[in-house]
């Protein structure tokens, strides 16, 4: 009986491994095959073209350059704000820190459109300046510029750096700073010789993670920059979809994959240096008393409010106002397919598609994530290898995954390229690491003595699972489910590759509406973006509420 149970669980444990092998490893190997053997024999022409072309080497350099700039400006703004959050107590601090994370969970198409409505030629900021100074032209010209891309990247990744540095800084006591003051150190010397050196591990970790996100940025650059500011991600999409040059797209994907793996090694190395003994926030945070402290605190709060909320407010206002009056016609038109549109369905139908795919992806990700979490929890060398293995999809760009699907899943028995099933499958793969990171801490916190007591009383393994584990895992499962649902709703890169005519999702519809001529499609894109933003915001708020007890590792 025990042997049969072990065989049963062995088969169950194979399920997530098979899923990862079929829908992650196999597509990546297919990319490798297409890039090295486009005609069935070894052919390095695509790589030679990459190495000898000034254009593609320039694309790689620009990808690194814009990521480095985005990371530098993000850290520059987040560092003083993290100091304020770690060192001062003020009303609304916890709420503001939670709300500051909202932009990071928003889909990139929503972020890009939000900045276009705020800082574009016809954006609210230009409209305000023209009204105030009686101008007949837009004074701020940021459309299709690197500056707009950098601003959007800072908006998108600010919360990542803020959270990492605030958490680390809060764990560092004030003793070293007080000793430095006793030795005559002024404020400049404290920053130069004490605070920044102490913060270096968090700076490196936050910088590495932000660099990874901006290196693989797709939606922001595709919408705000276009082909003129193409990164590796945009070039992969352009070569595969527009030019149908699969060998070159595959070669670019390999460069992307190896670059990401190298950066993940750097990030993992920096993460290991972040663990400090916890220190109570009461010993590190205080009330702002002096005028300088209060001024710095108010400037920090105002900066966060302006940076993080003005684009979202601009998007909402632009979607609901016409000629200065409240007008909800944009939302009413979502049920209609506009004339001349490239869409084959009414925009509102994509909401049903997204909800359906998100529920399917959430269900599959939860089942696979629970099984994978139990596998990782088991002690042994194999278990230590499984944890980073299941995190690999998080280190691979969605565009690369989508490209791998269209070249790998086109033959029986995996002829899924023309099937709508490929969308929830791709979303499941992307959401799986979030589920594991949400469930695994809860699973590890369950005392082994509870299961041992249940076995002593004659409970079968399935009984222990249902009566002990699942109730105690409830909060972690809810967090993982919400993460999976929200990630699926906003996923753009892979969906743009694999979505078919009638199975497009909300982010894909928004992007295609932006490419349609006329104001009707543009206004529909605004309304769709607000709806998607509200769904993702609701998911984020639910995650934050469930994470009060510290559940999860994100």
C-alpha positions as CSV (number, residue, x, y, z in Angstrom):
1,X,0.0,0.0,0.0
2,X,2.8,2.4,0.9
3,X,4.7,1.6,-2.2
4,X,1.5,2.2,-4.3
5,X,1.1,5.6,-2.6
6,X,4.7,6.5,-3.3
7,X,4.2,5.6,-7.0
8,X,1.1,7.7,-7.1
9,X,2.8,10.8,-5.6
10,X,5.7,10.2,-7.9
11,X,3.4,10.4,-10.9
12,X,1.8,13.6,-9.5
13,X,5.2,15.2,-9.0
14,X,6.0,14.6,-12.7
15,X,3.1,16.8,-13.8
16,X,4.7,20.2,-13.3
17,X,8.1,18.9,-14.6
18,X,6.4,17.7,-17.8
19,X,4.6,21.0,-18.1
20,X,7.8,22.9,-17.8
21,X,9.6,20.6,-20.2
22,X,7.0,20.8,-22.9
23,X,6.0,24.5,-22.7
24,X,9.3,26.0,-21.6
25,X,12.4,23.8,-22.4
26,X,11.1,22.5,-25.7
27,X,10.2,26.0,-27.1
28,X,13.6,27.3,-26.1
29,X,15.4,24.4,-27.7
30,X,13.3,25.0,-30.8
31,X,14.6,28.6,-30.8
32,X,18.2,27.2,-30.6
33,X,17.5,24.8,-33.4
34,X,16.0,27.5,-35.7
35,X,18.9,29.9,-35.0
36,X,21.6,27.3,-35.6
37,X,20.0,25.0,-38.2
38,X,17.4,27.0,-40.1
39,X,17.4,24.6,-43.0
40,X,18.2,21.4,-41.1
41,X,21.9,21.8,-41.3
42,X,24.3,23.9,-39.3
43,X,24.1,27.5,-40.5
44,X,25.5,30.4,-38.5
45,X,24.5,33.1,-41.0
46,X,22.1,34.7,-38.6
47,X,24.8,35.0,-35.9
48,X,27.3,36.3,-38.4
49,X,24.8,39.0,-39.5
50,X,24.3,40.0,-35.8
51,X,28.1,40.2,-35.2
52,X,28.9,42.1,-38.4
53,X,25.9,44.4,-38.6
54,X,26.3,47.9,-37.0
55,X,22.5,48.1,-36.8
56,X,22.0,45.0,-34.6
57,X,25.1,45.6,-32.5
58,X,23.7,49.1,-32.0
59,X,20.4,47.6,-30.9
60,X,22.1,45.6,-28.2
61,X,24.1,48.6,-27.1
62,X,20.9,50.7,-27.0
63,X,19.2,48.0,-25.0
64,X,21.9,48.1,-22.4
65,X,22.2,51.9,-22.5
66,X,18.5,52.6,-21.9
67,X,18.3,50.0,-19.2
68,X,21.4,51.5,-17.4
69,X,19.9,55.0,-17.6
70,X,16.5,53.8,-16.4
71,X,18.1,52.0,-13.5
72,X,20.3,54.9,-12.5
73,X,17.4,57.4,-12.4
74,X,15.2,54.9,-10.6
75,X,17.8,54.4,-7.9
76,X,18.5,58.1,-7.7
77,X,14.8,58.9,-6.9
78,X,14.1,55.8,-4.8
79,X,17.1,56.1,-2.4
80,X,16.1,59.3,-0.6
81,X,12.5,58.1,-0.5
82,X,13.6,54.7,1.0
83,X,15.6,56.6,3.6
84,X,12.5,58.6,4.6
85,X,10.3,55.5,4.8
86,X,12.9,53.6,6.9
87,X,13.9,56.4,9.3
88,X,10.7,58.3,9.8
89,X,7.2,57.6,11.1
90,X,4.3,59.6,9.6
91,X,0.6,59.2,9.1
92,X,-0.4,57.1,6.2
93,X,3.1,55.6,5.8
94,X,2.0,52.0,5.4
95,X,-0.8,52.9,3.0
96,X,1.4,55.1,0.9
97,X,4.1,52.3,0.6
98,X,1.4,49.8,-0.5
99,X,-0.1,52.2,-3.1
100,X,3.4,53.0,-4.4
101,X,3.6,49.4,-5.5
102,X,0.4,49.7,-7.7
103,X,2.2,50.8,-10.9
104,X,4.4,47.7,-10.9
105,X,1.4,45.4,-11.2
106,X,-0.1,47.4,-14.0
107,X,0.2,46.1,-17.6
108,X,2.8,47.8,-19.6
109,X,0.3,48.9,-22.3
110,X,-1.7,50.8,-19.6
111,X,1.5,52.4,-18.3
112,X,2.6,53.5,-21.8
113,X,-0.9,55.0,-22.6
114,X,-1.1,56.7,-19.2
115,X,2.1,58.6,-19.9
116,X,1.0,59.4,-23.5
117,X,-2.2,61.0,-22.0
118,X,-0.2,62.9,-19.4
119,X,2.9,64.1,-21.4
120,X,2.0,63.6,-25.0
121,X,1.5,66.5,-27.4
122,X,-2.2,66.4,-26.7
123,X,-1.7,65.3,-23.1
124,X,-3.2,67.0,-20.0
125,X,0.1,68.6,-19.0
126,X,0.5,70.3,-22.4
127,X,-3.2,71.4,-22.3
128,X,-2.7,72.9,-18.9
129,X,0.4,74.8,-19.9
130,X,-1.2,76.1,-23.1
131,X,-4.2,77.3,-21.1
132,X,-2.1,79.0,-18.4
133,X,0.3,80.8,-20.9
134,X,-2.2,81.2,-23.8
135,X,0.0,79.1,-26.2
136,X,-1.2,77.7,-29.5
137,X,1.4,74.9,-29.6
138,X,2.5,72.1,-27.3
139,X,5.5,73.3,-25.3
140,X,6.5,69.8,-24.1
141,X,7.6,67.5,-26.9
142,X,8.3,64.1,-25.4
143,X,6.5,61.8,-27.8
144,X,8.8,59.2,-29.4
145,X,11.8,60.2,-27.3
146,X,14.2,58.4,-25.0
147,X,13.2,60.8,-22.2
148,X,9.6,59.5,-22.3
149,X,10.8,55.9,-22.2
150,X,13.1,56.6,-19.2
151,X,10.3,58.4,-17.3
152,X,7.9,55.5,-17.9
153,X,10.5,53.0,-16.7
154,X,11.2,55.0,-13.5
155,X,7.4,55.1,-12.9
156,X,7.1,51.3,-13.5
157,X,10.1,50.2,-11.4
158,X,10.3,52.8,-8.6
159,X,8.3,50.6,-6.2
160,X,10.8,47.7,-6.7
161,X,13.8,49.7,-5.6
162,X,11.8,51.5,-2.9
163,X,10.6,48.2,-1.3
164,X,14.0,46.5,-1.4
165,X,15.9,49.4,0.0
166,X,13.3,50.4,2.6
167,X,13.2,46.8,3.9
168,X,17.0,46.6,4.1
169,X,17.5,50.0,5.6
170,X,14.9,49.3,8.3
171,X,16.9,46.3,9.4
172,X,20.0,48.4,10.0
173,X,20.2,50.0,13.4
174,X,21.0,53.6,14.2
175,X,24.1,52.8,16.3
176,X,26.7,53.3,13.5
177,X,25.2,56.6,12.5
178,X,25.1,57.8,16.1
179,X,28.7,56.8,16.6
180,X,29.7,58.7,13.4
181,X,27.9,61.8,14.7
182,X,29.8,61.6,18.0
183,X,33.0,61.5,16.0
184,X,32.0,64.8,14.2
185,X,30.5,63.5,11.0
186,X,28.1,66.0,9.3
187,X,25.1,65.0,7.1
188,X,27.2,64.8,3.9
189,X,29.8,62.6,5.6
190,X,27.1,60.3,7.0
191,X,25.7,59.7,3.4
192,X,29.2,59.3,1.9
193,X,30.9,57.2,4.6
194,X,28.1,55.4,6.4
195,X,24.7,55.3,4.8
196,X,25.5,54.5,1.2
197,X,28.2,51.9,2.1
198,X,25.8,50.2,4.4
199,X,23.1,50.3,1.7
200,X,25.4,48.9,-1.0
201,X,23.9,45.4,-1.0
202,X,20.4,46.7,-1.3
203,X,21.4,49.2,-4.0
204,X,23.1,46.4,-6.0
205,X,20.2,44.0,-5.6
206,X,17.5,46.6,-6.5
207,X,19.7,47.9,-9.4
208,X,20.2,44.4,-10.8
209,X,16.4,43.7,-10.7
210,X,15.4,47.0,-12.2
211,X,18.1,46.5,-14.9
212,X,16.6,43.1,-15.7
213,X,13.0,44.6,-16.0
214,X,14.1,47.5,-18.2
215,X,16.4,45.3,-20.3
216,X,13.4,43.2,-21.3
217,X,11.0,46.1,-21.5
218,X,8.6,45.6,-24.4
219,X,5.2,47.3,-24.2
220,X,6.6,50.6,-23.0
221,X,9.2,50.8,-25.7
222,X,6.9,49.5,-28.5
223,X,4.2,52.1,-27.8
224,X,6.3,55.1,-26.6
225,X,9.4,54.5,-28.7
226,X,8.5,52.4,-31.7
227,X,11.0,50.9,-34.1
228,X,13.2,54.0,-33.8
229,X,14.1,53.0,-30.2
230,X,13.9,49.3,-30.7
231,X,15.5,47.1,-28.1
232,X,16.2,43.3,-28.4
233,X,12.6,42.6,-27.4
234,X,11.1,44.9,-30.0
235,X,13.5,43.5,-32.7
236,X,12.5,39.9,-31.9
237,X,8.9,40.8,-32.4
238,X,9.5,42.9,-35.5
239,X,11.7,40.3,-37.2
240,X,9.4,37.4,-36.4
241,X,6.0,39.0,-37.1
242,X,6.6,41.8,-39.6
243,X,9.6,40.5,-41.5
244,X,9.1,36.8,-40.8
245,X,12.8,36.3,-40.5
246,X,12.7,33.5,-38.0
247,X,16.5,32.6,-38.0
248,X,17.4,36.2,-37.2
249,X,14.6,36.5,-34.6
250,X,15.8,33.2,-33.0
251,X,19.4,34.5,-32.9
252,X,18.3,37.7,-31.2
253,X,16.3,35.5,-28.7
254,X,19.4,33.5,-27.8
255,X,21.3,36.7,-27.1
256,X,18.4,37.8,-25.0
257,X,18.2,34.5,-23.1
258,X,21.9,34.4,-22.3
259,X,21.9,38.0,-21.3
260,X,19.0,37.4,-18.9
261,X,20.7,34.3,-17.4
262,X,23.9,36.3,-16.8
263,X,21.9,39.1,-15.1
264,X,19.9,36.6,-13.0
265,X,23.2,35.2,-11.7
266,X,24.2,38.8,-10.7
267,X,20.8,39.4,-9.0
268,X,21.0,36.0,-7.1
269,X,24.5,36.8,-5.9
270,X,23.3,40.3,-4.6
271,X,20.3,38.8,-3.0
272,X,22.4,36.5,-0.8
273,X,24.0,39.6,0.9
274,X,20.6,41.1,1.9
275,X,19.9,39.0,4.9
276,X,20.4,40.9,8.2
277,X,19.1,40.2,11.7
278,X,15.7,42.0,11.9
279,X,15.5,45.2,13.9
280,X,12.3,46.6,15.3
281,X,11.1,49.6,13.3
282,X,10.7,51.5,16.6
283,X,14.5,51.6,17.0
284,X,15.1,52.9,13.4
285,X,12.1,55.2,12.7
286,X,11.2,58.4,14.4
287,X,9.0,61.4,14.1
288,X,10.2,64.3,11.9
289,X,10.9,67.2,14.3
290,X,13.1,69.8,12.7
291,X,12.0,72.0,9.8
292,X,14.5,70.4,7.5
293,X,13.2,66.9,8.4
294,X,9.6,67.9,7.9
295,X,10.4,69.6,4.6
296,X,12.3,66.5,3.3
297,X,9.4,64.2,4.4
298,X,6.8,66.4,2.6
299,X,9.0,66.6,-0.6
300,X,9.3,62.8,-0.6
301,X,5.6,62.2,-0.2
302,X,4.8,64.8,-2.9
303,X,7.3,63.2,-5.3
304,X,5.8,59.8,-4.9
305,X,2.3,61.2,-5.3
306,X,3.2,63.1,-8.5
307,X,5.3,60.4,-10.1
308,X,3.1,57.5,-9.4
309,X,-0.4,58.8,-9.5
310,X,-0.5,61.7,-12.0
311,X,-0.2,59.4,-15.1
312,X,-3.1,57.2,-13.8
313,X,-5.3,60.2,-13.0
314,X,-4.6,61.6,-16.4
315,X,-5.6,58.3,-18.1
316,X,-8.9,58.2,-16.1
317,X,-9.7,61.9,-16.8
318,X,-8.9,61.6,-20.5
319,X,-11.1,58.6,-20.9
320,X,-14.1,60.3,-19.2
321,X,-13.9,63.9,-20.4
322,X,-14.6,65.4,-23.9
323,X,-14.4,69.2,-24.4
324,X,-14.1,69.7,-20.7
325,X,-17.4,67.8,-20.0
326,X,-18.1,64.4,-18.5
327,X,-18.7,62.0,-21.4
328,X,-18.9,58.2,-21.1
329,X,-19.4,57.6,-24.8
330,X,-15.9,56.0,-24.9
331,X,-17.1,53.2,-22.6
332,X,-20.5,52.8,-24.4
333,X,-18.7,52.3,-27.7
334,X,-16.7,49.3,-26.4
335,X,-19.6,47.0,-27.4
336,X,-19.3,48.1,-31.0
337,X,-16.7,47.3,-33.6
338,X,-15.5,50.6,-35.1
339,X,-15.5,51.0,-38.9
340,X,-12.1,50.4,-40.5
341,X,-10.8,48.8,-37.4
342,X,-8.2,46.0,-37.6
343,X,-10.1,44.1,-34.9
344,X,-12.3,41.2,-35.8
345,X,-14.4,41.6,-32.6
346,X,-15.9,44.4,-30.5
347,X,-13.4,45.6,-27.9
348,X,-15.7,44.5,-25.0
349,X,-15.5,40.9,-26.2
350,X,-11.9,40.8,-25.3
351,X,-12.9,41.4,-21.7
352,X,-14.7,38.0,-21.8
353,X,-11.6,36.5,-23.4
354,X,-9.2,37.9,-20.7
355,X,-11.5,36.8,-17.9
356,X,-11.8,33.3,-19.3
357,X,-8.1,32.9,-19.9
358,X,-7.2,34.4,-16.5
359,X,-9.5,31.9,-14.7
360,X,-8.0,29.0,-16.6
361,X,-4.4,30.2,-16.1
362,X,-5.1,30.8,-12.4
363,X,-6.5,27.2,-12.0
364,X,-3.7,25.6,-13.8
365,X,-1.0,27.7,-12.1
366,X,-2.5,26.9,-8.7
367,X,-2.5,23.1,-9.3
368,X,1.0,23.1,-10.7
369,X,2.3,25.5,-8.1
370,X,1.0,23.5,-5.2
371,X,2.6,20.3,-6.5
372,X,5.9,22.1,-7.3
373,X,5.9,23.7,-3.8
374,X,5.6,20.3,-2.2
375,X,8.4,19.0,-4.4
376,X,10.7,21.9,-3.5
377,X,9.9,21.5,0.3
378,X,11.2,18.0,0.3
379,X,14.8,17.8,1.5
380,X,17.6,16.7,-0.7
381,X,19.9,17.8,-3.5
382,X,17.1,17.5,-6.1
383,X,14.8,19.7,-4.2
384,X,17.5,22.4,-4.1
385,X,17.7,22.3,-7.8
386,X,14.0,22.5,-8.4
387,X,13.5,25.9,-6.8
388,X,15.6,27.8,-9.4
389,X,14.3,25.5,-12.1
390,X,10.7,26.6,-11.6
391,X,11.9,30.3,-11.4
392,X,13.4,30.2,-14.9
393,X,10.2,31.4,-16.7
394,X,10.5,34.6,-14.6
395,X,14.0,35.1,-16.0
396,X,12.9,34.7,-19.6
397,X,11.1,37.5,-21.5
398,X,7.5,36.9,-22.4
399,X,8.3,37.9,-26.0
400,X,10.9,35.1,-26.2
401,X,8.4,32.6,-24.8
402,X,5.8,33.7,-27.3
403,X,8.2,33.4,-30.2
404,X,9.2,29.9,-28.9
405,X,5.6,28.9,-28.9
406,X,4.9,29.9,-32.5
407,X,7.9,28.0,-33.9
408,X,7.7,24.9,-31.6
409,X,4.0,24.2,-31.2
410,X,3.1,23.9,-34.8
411,X,3.2,20.1,-35.4
412,X,1.1,17.2,-34.1
413,X,0.7,16.2,-31.3
414,X,1.4,19.8,-30.1
415,X,-0.2,21.7,-32.9
416,X,-1.4,24.5,-30.7
417,X,-0.2,27.5,-32.6
418,X,-3.7,28.2,-34.1
419,X,-5.6,27.2,-30.9
420,X,-6.8,29.6,-28.2
421,X,-5.5,27.1,-25.6
422,X,-2.0,28.4,-26.2
423,X,-2.9,31.7,-24.5
424,X,-3.9,30.3,-21.0
425,X,-0.9,27.9,-21.3
426,X,1.5,30.7,-21.9
427,X,-0.1,32.7,-19.0
428,X,0.2,29.7,-16.7
429,X,3.9,29.4,-17.4
430,X,4.4,33.1,-16.6
431,X,2.2,33.0,-13.5
432,X,3.7,29.7,-12.1
433,X,6.7,31.3,-10.3
434,X,4.4,33.8,-8.6
435,X,2.2,31.0,-7.2
436,X,5.2,29.0,-5.9
437,X,6.7,32.1,-4.2
438,X,3.4,32.8,-2.6
439,X,2.6,29.2,-1.4
440,X,6.1,27.9,-0.5
441,X,6.6,30.1,2.7
442,X,3.2,29.0,4.1
443,X,4.0,25.4,3.4
444,X,7.4,25.6,5.1
445,X,5.8,27.2,8.1
446,X,3.6,24.2,8.8
447,X,5.1,22.2,11.8
448,X,5.9,18.6,10.8
449,X,4.5,17.5,14.2
450,X,1.0,18.2,13.0
451,X,1.3,15.7,10.1
452,X,3.0,13.2,12.4
453,X,0.2,13.5,14.9
454,X,-2.4,13.0,12.2
455,X,-0.5,9.8,10.9
456,X,-0.4,8.5,14.5
457,X,-4.2,8.9,14.7
458,X,-4.5,6.9,11.4
459,X,-5.0,9.7,8.9
460,X,-4.1,8.9,5.3
461,X,-1.8,11.3,3.4
462,X,-4.8,12.7,1.5
463,X,-6.6,13.3,4.8
464,X,-3.7,15.2,6.2
465,X,-3.5,17.3,3.0
466,X,-7.2,18.2,3.1
467,X,-7.6,18.7,6.9
468,X,-4.2,20.2,7.9
469,X,-2.3,21.5,4.9
470,X,-4.9,23.2,2.8
471,X,-6.6,25.2,5.7
472,X,-3.2,26.4,6.8
473,X,-2.2,27.2,3.2
474,X,-5.4,29.2,2.6
475,X,-3.9,32.7,2.7
476,X,-0.9,31.7,0.6
477,X,-3.1,30.0,-2.0
478,X,-5.3,33.1,-2.1
479,X,-2.3,35.3,-2.7
480,X,-1.0,33.0,-5.4
481,X,-4.4,32.8,-7.1
482,X,-4.7,36.6,-7.2
483,X,-1.2,37.0,-8.5
484,X,-1.9,34.4,-11.3
485,X,-5.2,36.1,-12.2
486,X,-3.7,39.6,-12.3
487,X,-0.6,38.5,-14.2
488,X,-2.8,36.8,-16.8
489,X,-5.1,39.8,-17.2
490,X,-2.2,42.1,-18.0
491,X,0.2,39.8,-19.9
492,X,1.1,41.5,-23.2
493,X,4.4,40.2,-24.7
494,X,3.5,36.5,-25.3
495,X,-0.2,37.2,-26.0
496,X,0.8,39.6,-28.9
497,X,2.6,36.6,-30.5
498,X,0.1,33.9,-30.0
499,X,-3.4,35.6,-29.9
500,X,-5.6,34.8,-32.9
501,X,-8.3,37.0,-34.4
502,X,-11.2,36.1,-32.1
503,X,-9.1,35.2,-29.0
504,X,-7.4,38.6,-28.4
505,X,-7.0,39.8,-24.9
506,X,-7.5,43.3,-23.4
507,X,-3.8,44.4,-23.7
508,X,-3.6,43.2,-27.3
509,X,-6.8,45.0,-28.1
510,X,-5.5,48.2,-26.6
511,X,-2.3,48.0,-28.6
512,X,-4.2,47.3,-31.9
513,X,-6.7,50.1,-31.2
514,X,-3.8,52.5,-30.8
515,X,-2.6,51.4,-34.3
516,X,-6.0,52.2,-35.8
517,X,-6.6,55.6,-37.4
518,X,-9.2,57.9,-36.0
519,X,-10.2,59.2,-32.6
520,X,-12.9,56.5,-32.0
521,X,-10.3,53.7,-31.7
522,X,-8.0,55.9,-29.5
523,X,-10.9,56.7,-27.1
524,X,-11.8,53.0,-27.0
525,X,-8.2,52.2,-26.1
526,X,-8.4,54.8,-23.3
527,X,-11.6,53.2,-21.9
528,X,-10.2,49.7,-22.2
529,X,-7.0,50.8,-20.4
530,X,-9.0,52.2,-17.5
531,X,-11.0,49.0,-17.1
532,X,-7.8,46.9,-17.2
533,X,-6.2,49.2,-14.6
534,X,-9.2,48.9,-12.3
535,X,-9.1,45.0,-12.5
536,X,-5.4,44.9,-11.8
537,X,-5.7,47.5,-9.0
538,X,-8.4,45.4,-7.3
539,X,-6.2,42.3,-7.6
540,X,-3.2,44.2,-6.1
541,X,-5.3,45.5,-3.2
542,X,-6.5,42.0,-2.4
543,X,-2.9,40.8,-2.5
544,X,-1.8,43.5,-0.1
545,X,-4.6,42.7,2.3
546,X,-3.8,39.0,2.3
547,X,0.0,39.7,2.7
548,X,-0.5,41.5,6.1
549,X,0.9,38.5,7.8
550,X,4.0,38.6,5.6
551,X,2.9,35.7,3.4
552,X,4.9,35.4,0.1
553,X,8.4,36.2,-1.1
554,X,7.6,39.0,-3.6
